[in-house]
Amino acid sequence: MRDARQYAPATQRNREPILEILTKILPAKSNVLEIASGTGEHAVFFASQLQSCHWIPSDNNPLACESIIAWKNFVGVDNLDTPLKIDVTKDDWIDQLATYKIDAIVNINMIHIAPWQACLSLMNGAGQILPPGGILYLYGPYKRDGEHTAPSNANFDRSLRDRNDQWGVRDLEAVIEVAATAKLRLQQVIEMPANNLSVIFSR
């Protein structure tokens, strides 16, 4: 039988630092929607460590959704949902969540590997879905004041744009501005290992 589990090496490096932040910002018994769950390794790890929370993974890639299910079955995590197939570049993705009560949204390493429309739609949807005080957590590399925070991020940005001219490391200030239009307030920016940032908003 084919093993559908996929592996992302960065997950092993960043999951503990991200967990440390999530432990502090996610209220107990939260329903957490993860947008762009990828391989599912983050989802199974966070769900297993944050057992009072209910984790709802999602991805637009059918192979990623298969991987998430395979990881869920392999690890045996009860508080992890079957993944939703969500295309966050489409404004109607929030319609899929009409029957869900979402307290927080987590999005890791997506905004730079997606068209800018994905960021716009994510913020717009989060502004509609989250309750007052609800949390939006972003993780990844960002430029600050129009400048890269490290030469490695500048190189990464060039490689992304070479692969797809709609991708690239985003200006943090531009992301914050888009969030503000969706009535999401910036709470904190935390420097993370490997020149990444945790960016925390609340509704």
Phi and psi in degrees as GROMACS dihedral restraints (atoms count N, CA, C in turn):
[ dihedral_restraints ]
;  ai    aj    ak    al  type     phi  dphi    fc
    3     4     5     6     1   -68.2    20    10
    4     5     6     7     1   132.9    20    10
    6     7     8     9     1   -86.6    20    10
    7     8     9    10     1   111.9    20    10
    9    10    11    12     1   -84.9    20    10
   10    11    12    13     1    -1.4    20    10
   12    13    14    15     1   -65.7    20    10
   13    14    15    16     1   132.2    20    10
   15    16    17    18     1  -107.6    20    10
   16    17    18    19     1   161.6    20    10
   18    19    20    21     1  -130.0    20    10
   19    20    21    22     1   135.3    20    10
   21    22    23    24     1  -122.4    20    10
   22    23    24    25     1   111.2    20    10
   24    25    26    27     1   -54.7    20    10
   25    26    27    28     1   -33.3    20    10
   27    28    29    30     1   -63.3    20    10
   28    29    30    31     1   -26.2    20    10
   30    31    32    33     1   -59.3    20    10
   31    32    33    34     1   -44.2    20    10
   33    34    35    36     1   -64.0    20    10
   34    35    36    37     1   -29.7    20    10
   36    37    38    39     1   -80.6    20    10
   37    38    39    40     1   -33.6    20    10
   39    40    41    42     1  -108.9    20    10
   40    41    42    43     1    -6.9    20    10
   42    43    44    45     1   -67.9    20    10
   43    44    45    46     1   -36.9    20    10
   45    46    47    48     1   -67.4    20    10
   46    47    48    49     1   -47.8    20    10
   48    49    50    51     1   -60.7    20    10
   49    50    51    52     1   -37.8    20    10
   51    52    53    54     1   -67.9    20    10
   52    53    54    55     1   -42.5    20    10
   54    55    56    57     1   -57.3    20    10
   55    56    57    58     1   -40.1    20    10
   57    58    59    60     1   -57.2    20    10
   58    59    60    61     1   -39.9    20    10
   60    61    62    63     1   -72.1    20    10
   61    62    63    64     1   -47.2    20    10
   63    64    65    66     1   -60.5    20    10
   64    65    66    67     1   -36.6    20    10
   66    67    68    69     1   -58.8    20    10
   67    68    69    70     1   -32.6    20    10
   69    70    71    72     1   -84.5    20    10
   70    71    72    73     1   -29.6    20    10
   72    73    74    75     1  -104.9    20    10
   73    74    75    76     1   -17.1    20    10
   75    76    77    78     1   -93.4    20    10
   76    77    78    79     1   120.0    20    10
   78    79    80    81     1   -64.0    20    10
   79    80    81    82     1   152.5    20    10
   81    82    83    84     1   -58.9    20    10
   82    83    84    85     1   146.9    20    10
   84    85    86    87     1    66.6    20    10
   85    86    87    88     1    23.5    20    10
   87    88    89    90     1   -74.1    20    10
   88    89    90    91     1   145.4    20    10
   90    91    92    93     1   -93.4    20    10
   91    92    93    94     1   112.8    20    10
   93    94    95    96     1  -109.5    20    10
   94    95    96    97     1   120.1    20    10
   96    97    98    99     1   -94.4    20    10
   97    98    99   100     1   122.1    20    10
   99   100   101   102     1  -101.0    20    10
  100   101   102   103     1   119.1    20    10
  102   103   104   105     1   -91.3    20    10
  103   104   105   106     1   131.5    20    10
  105   106   107   108     1    63.0    20    10
  106   107   108   109     1    66.4    20    10
  108   109   110   111     1   -76.4    20    10
  109   110   111   112     1   -14.1    20    10
  111   112   113   114     1    61.4    20    10
  112   113   114   115     1  -128.2    20    10
  114   115   116   117     1   -65.3    20    10
  115   116   117   118     1   -23.9    20    10
  117   118   119   120     1    94.1    20    10
  118   119   120   121     1    -2.6    20    10
  120   121   122   123     1   -65.1    20    10
  121   122   123   124     1   -41.0    20    10
  123   124   125   126     1   -62.2    20    10
  124   125   126   127     1   -44.6    20    10
  126   127   128   129     1   -58.9    20    10
  127   128   129   130     1   -48.3    20    10
  129   130   131   132     1   -68.6    20    10
  130   131   132   133     1   -34.5    20    10
  132   133   134   135     1   -69.3    20    10
  133   134   135   136     1   -49.0    20    10
  135   136   137   138     1   -66.8    20    10
  136   137   138   139     1   -39.8    20    10
  138   139   140   141     1   -63.1    20    10
  139   140   141   142     1   -39.0    20    10
  141   142   143   144     1   -70.3    20    10
  142   143   144   145     1   -29.1    20    10
  144   145   146   147     1   -89.9    20    10
  145   146   147   148     1   -26.0    20    10
  147   148   149   150     1  -112.5    20    10
  148   149   150   151     1    67.8    20    10
  150   151   152   153     1   -71.6    20    10
  151   152   153   154     1   -15.1    20    10
  153   154   155   156     1   -82.6    20    10
  154   155   156   157     1   -11.3    20    10
  156   157   158   159     1   -95.0    20    10
  157   158   159   160     1   155.5    20    10
  159   160   161   162     1  -108.6    20    10
  160   161   162   163     1   118.2    20    10
  162   163   164   165     1  -100.0    20    10
  163   164   165   166     1   127.2    20    10
  165   166   167   168     1  -117.6    20    10
  166   167   168   169     1    98.9    20    10
  168   169   170   171     1   -80.6    20    10
  169   170   171   172     1   163.6    20    10
  171   172   173   174     1  -157.5    20    10
  172   173   174   175     1   156.5    20    10
  174   175   176   177     1  -165.7    20    10
  175   176   177   178     1   159.1    20    10
  177   178   179   180     1   -94.3    20    10
  178   179   180   181     1   -13.2    20    10
  180   181   182   183     1   -91.4    20    10
  181   182   183   184     1   120.2    20    10
  183   184   185   186     1   -57.8    20    10
  184   185   186   187     1   -35.6    20    10
  186   187   188   189     1   -67.0    20    10
  187   188   189   190     1   -35.8    20    10
  189   190   191   192     1   -65.3    20    10
  190   191   192   193     1   -43.1    20    10
  192   193   194   195     1   -61.7    20    10
  193   194   195   196     1   -39.3    20    10
  195   196   197   198     1   -61.9    20    10
  196   197   198   199     1   -41.2    20    10
  198   199   200   201     1   -64.4    20    10
  199   200   201   202     1   -41.5    20    10
  201   202   203   204     1   -60.8    20    10
  202   203   204   205     1   -45.3    20    10
  204   205   206   207     1   -62.9    20    10
  205   206   207   208     1   -41.9    20    10
  207   208   209   210     1   -63.9    20    10
  208   209   210   211     1   -41.7    20    10
  210   211   212   213     1   -65.9    20    10
  211   212   213   214     1   -41.8    20    10
  213   214   215   216     1   -58.4    20    10
  214   215   216   217     1   -45.1    20    10
  216   217   218   219     1   -69.2    20    10
  217   218   219   220     1   -35.5    20    10
  219   220   221   222     1   -68.5    20    10
  220   221   222   223     1   -44.3    20    10
  222   223   224   225     1   -83.9    20    10
  223   224   225   226     1   -32.5    20    10
  225   226   227   228     1    75.1    20    10
  226   227   228   229     1    56.2    20    10
  228   229   230   231     1  -100.4    20    10
  229   230   231   232     1   117.4    20    10
  231   232   233   234     1   -74.7    20    10
  232   233   234   235     1   -28.9    20    10
  234   235   236   237     1   -94.9    20    10
  235   236   237   238     1    23.7    20    10
  237   238   239   240     1  -115.5    20    10
  238   239   240   241     1   122.4    20    10
  240   241   242   243     1   -75.3    20    10
  241   242   243   244     1   163.5    20    10
  243   244   245   246     1   -66.0    20    10
  244   245   246   247     1   138.2    20    10
  246   247   248   249     1   -66.4    20    10
  247   248   249   250     1   144.1    20    10
  249   250   251   252     1   -88.1    20    10
  250   251   252   253     1   144.9    20    10
  252   253   254   255     1   -91.6    20    10
  253   254   255   256     1    99.5    20    10
  255   256   257   258     1  -120.3    20    10
  256   257   258   259     1   127.8    20    10
  258   259   260   261     1  -104.5    20    10
  259   260   261   262     1   101.3    20    10
  261   262   263   264     1   -75.7    20    10
  262   263   264   265     1    -4.6    20    10
  264   265   266   267     1   -79.2    20    10
  265   266   267   268     1   -11.1    20    10
  267   268   269   270     1  -101.0    20    10
  268   269   270   271     1   133.5    20    10
  270   271   272   273     1   -67.9    20    10
  271   272   273   274     1   -16.9    20    10
  273   274   275   276     1   -87.1    20    10
  274   275   276   277     1     7.6    20    10
  276   277   278   279     1   -63.0    20    10
  277   278   279   280     1   -26.3    20    10
  279   280   281   282     1   -69.7    20    10
  280   281   282   283     1   -20.1    20    10
  282   283   284   285     1   -63.2    20    10
  283   284   285   286     1   -27.5    20    10
  285   286   287   288     1   -69.6    20    10
  286   287   288   289     1   -12.2    20    10
  288   289   290   291     1  -108.2    20    10
  289   290   291   292     1    17.4    20    10
  291   292   293   294     1   -59.3    20    10
  292   293   294   295     1   -31.2    20    10
  294   295   296   297     1   -96.1    20    10
  295   296   297   298     1     3.4    20    10
  297   298   299   300     1  -102.6    20    10
  298   299   300   301     1   146.3    20    10
  300   301   302   303     1  -104.1    20    10
  301   302   303   304     1   109.3    20    10
  303   304   305   306     1  -104.9    20    10
  304   305   306   307     1   125.0    20    10
  306   307   308   309     1   -98.8    20    10
  307   308   309   310     1   -24.5    20    10
  309   310   311   312     1  -153.5    20    10
  310   311   312   313     1   152.4    20    10
  312   313   314   315     1  -125.1    20    10
  313   314   315   316     1   133.1    20    10
  315   316   317   318     1  -118.2    20    10
  316   317   318   319     1   133.3    20    10
  318   319   320   321     1  -140.1    20    10
  319   320   321   322     1   114.0    20    10
  321   322   323   324     1  -116.5    20    10
  322   323   324   325     1   125.3    20    10
  324   325   326   327     1    52.3    20    10
  325   326   327   328     1    46.7    20    10
  327   328   329   330     1  -114.9    20    10
  328   329   330   331     1   -43.3    20    10
  330   331   332   333     1   -59.2    20    10
  331   332   333   334     1   -32.2    20    10
  333   334   335   336     1   -84.8    20    10
  334   335   336   337     1   -16.9    20    10
  336   337   338   339     1  -112.1    20    10
  337   338   339   340     1    48.6    20    10
  339   340   341   342     1  -164.2    20    10
  340   341   342   343     1   157.9    20    10
  342   343   344   345     1   -62.0    20    10
  343   344   345   346     1   155.3    20    10
  345   346   347   348     1   -55.3    20    10
  346   347   348   349     1   -29.9    20    10
  348   349   350   351     1   -57.0    20    10
  349   350   351   352     1   -31.1    20    10
  351   352   353   354     1   -63.0    20    10
  352   353   354   355     1   -40.1    20    10
  354   355   356   357     1   -65.9    20    10
  355   356   357   358     1   -45.3    20    10
  357   358   359   360     1   -59.2    20    10
  358   359   360   361     1   -46.1    20    10
  360   361   362   363     1   -70.6    20    10
  361   362   363   364     1   -37.2    20    10
  363   364   365   366     1   -60.1    20    10
  364   365   366   367     1   -47.5    20    10
  366   367   368   369     1   -64.5    20    10
  367   368   369   370     1   -44.6    20    10
  369   370   371   372     1   -59.8    20    10
  370   371   372   373     1   -44.9    20    10
  372   373   374   375     1   -66.7    20    10
  373   374   375   376     1   -42.5    20    10
  375   376   377   378     1   -61.0    20    10
  376   377   378   379     1   -39.4    20    10
  378   379   380   381     1   -62.6    20    10
  379   380   381   382     1   -28.1    20    10
  381   382   383   384     1   -90.0    20    10
  382   383   384   385     1   -35.2    20    10
  384   385   386   387     1   -82.3    20    10
  385   386   387   388     1   -42.4    20    10
  387   388   389   390     1   -71.4    20    10
  388   389   390   391     1   142.8    20    10
  390   391   392   393     1   -78.3    20    10
  391   392   393   394     1   167.6    20    10
  393   394   395   396     1   -53.7    20    10
  394   395   396   397     1   129.1    20    10
  396   397   398   399     1    87.7    20    10
  397   398   399   400     1    -6.3    20    10
  399   400   401   402     1   -64.3    20    10
  400   401   402   403     1   152.8    20    10
  402   403   404   405     1  -107.6    20    10
  403   404   405   406     1   136.3    20    10
  405   406   407   408     1  -115.9    20    10
  406   407   408   409     1   121.4    20    10
  408   409   410   411     1  -113.7    20    10
  409   410   411   412     1   125.7    20    10
  411   412   413   414     1  -117.1    20    10
  412   413   414   415     1   144.4    20    10
  414   415   416   417     1  -136.8    20    10
  415   416   417   418     1   138.2    20    10
  417   418   419   420     1   155.6    20    10
  418   419   420   421     1  -175.6    20    10
  420   421   422   423     1   -84.1    20    10
  421   422   423   424     1   145.2    20    10
  423   424   425   426     1  -143.1    20    10
  424   425   426   427     1   152.6    20    10
  426   427   428   429     1   -83.8    20    10
  427   428   429   430     1   149.6    20    10
  429   430   431   432     1  -124.7    20    10
  430   431   432   433     1   128.8    20    10
  432   433   434   435     1    54.4    20    10
  433   434   435   436     1    36.7    20    10
  435   436   437   438     1    78.4    20    10
  436   437   438   439     1     2.7    20    10
  438   439   440   441     1  -119.4    20    10
  439   440   441   442     1   143.9    20    10
  441   442   443   444     1   -67.5    20    10
  442   443   444   445     1   148.1    20    10
  444   445   446   447     1   -86.1    20    10
  445   446   447   448     1    -8.7    20    10
  447   448   449   450     1  -162.5    20    10
  448   449   450   451     1   150.7    20    10
  450   451   452   453     1   -56.2    20    10
  451   452   453   454     1   -34.7    20    10
  453   454   455   456     1   -63.8    20    10
  454   455   456   457     1   -35.1    20    10
  456   457   458   459     1   -69.5    20    10
  457   458   459   460     1   -36.1    20    10
  459   460   461   462     1   -63.7    20    10
  460   461   462   463     1   -41.9    20    10
  462   463   464   465     1   -65.5    20    10
  463   464   465   466     1   -41.0    20    10
  465   466   467   468     1   -62.9    20    10
  466   467   468   469     1   -42.2    20    10
  468   469   470   471     1   -59.2    20    10
  469   470   471   472     1   -45.4    20    10
  471   472   473   474     1   -62.4    20    10
  472   473   474   475     1   -40.9    20    10
  474   475   476   477     1   -66.6    20    10
  475   476   477   478     1   -37.2    20    10
  477   478   479   480     1   -63.6    20    10
  478   479   480   481     1   -46.3    20    10
  480   481   482   483     1   -68.9    20    10
  481   482   483   484     1   -28.2    20    10
  483   484   485   486     1   -67.7    20    10
  484   485   486   487     1   -34.4    20    10
  486   487   488   489     1   -76.2    20    10
  487   488   489   490     1   -37.7    20    10
  489   490   491   492     1  -157.6    20    10
  490   491   492   493     1   119.9    20    10
  492   493   494   495     1   -70.3    20    10
  493   494   495   496     1    -3.9    20    10
  495   496   497   498     1   -95.0    20    10
  496   497   498   499     1    -3.2    20    10
  498   499   500   501     1   -97.8    20    10
  499   500   501   502     1   171.7    20    10
  501   502   503   504     1   147.9    20    10
  502   503   504   505     1   155.5    20    10
  504   505   506   507     1   -65.0    20    10
  505   506   507   508     1   128.2    20    10
  507   508   509   510     1   -91.3    20    10
  508   509   510   511     1   157.3    20    10
  510   511   512   513     1   -74.7    20    10
  511   512   513   514     1   123.6    20    10
  513   514   515   516     1   -58.4    20    10
  514   515   516   517     1   -39.6    20    10
  516   517   518   519     1   -63.4    20    10
  517   518   519   520     1   -35.4    20    10
  519   520   521   522     1   -67.7    20    10
  520   521   522   523     1   -39.3    20    10
  522   523   524   525     1   -64.8    20    10
  523   524   525   526     1   -42.9    20    10
  525   526   527   528     1   -63.8    20    10
  526   527   528   529     1   -38.2    20    10
  528   529   530   531     1   -64.5    20    10
  529   530   531   532     1   -42.8    20    10
  531   532   533   534     1   -63.5    20    10
  532   533   534   535     1   -41.7    20    10
  534   535   536   537     1   -60.6    20    10
  535   536   537   538     1   -40.8    20    10
  537   538   539   540     1   -62.0    20    10
  538   539   540   541     1   -35.3    20    10
  540   541   542   543     1   -67.0    20    10
  541   542   543   544     1   -23.0    20    10
  543   544   545   546     1   -95.6    20    10
  544   545   546   547     1    13.0    20    10
  546   547   548   549     1    63.6    20    10
  547   548   549   550     1    35.5    20    10
  549   550   551   552     1  -106.1    20    10
  550   551   552   553     1   125.0    20    10
  552   553   554   555     1   -97.3    20    10
  553   554   555   556     1   131.8    20    10
  555   556   557   558     1   -68.5    20    10
  556   557   558   559     1   126.9    20    10
  558   559   560   561     1  -101.3    20    10
  559   560   561   562     1   -41.2    20    10
  561   562   563   564     1  -165.6    20    10
  562   563   564   565     1   145.0    20    10
  564   565   566   567     1  -121.1    20    10
  565   566   567   568     1   123.0    20    10
  567   568   569   570     1  -120.4    20    10
  568   569   570   571     1   127.0    20    10
  570   571   572   573     1   -72.4    20    10
  571   572   573   574     1   134.7    20    10
  573   574   575   576     1  -120.2    20    10
  574   575   576   577     1   169.2    20    10
  576   577   578   579     1   -59.7    20    10
  577   578   579   580     1   157.3    20    10
  579   580   581   582     1    60.9    20    10
  580   581   582   583     1    33.2    20    10
  582   583   584   585     1    61.3    20    10
  583   584   585   586     1    34.9    20    10
  585   586   587   588     1  -106.0    20    10
  586   587   588   589     1   167.7    20    10
  588   589   590   591     1  -129.4    20    10
  589   590   591   592     1   145.6    20    10
  591   592   593   594     1   -98.2    20    10
  592   593   594   595     1   126.6    20    10
  594   595   596   597     1  -121.4    20    10
  595   596   597   598     1   120.8    20    10
  597   598   599   600     1  -117.6    20    10
  598   599   600   601     1   124.9    20    10
  600   601   602   603     1  -117.7    20    10
  601   602   603   604     1   158.4    20    10
  603   604   605   606     1  -131.4    20    10
  604   605   606   607     1   151.5    20    10
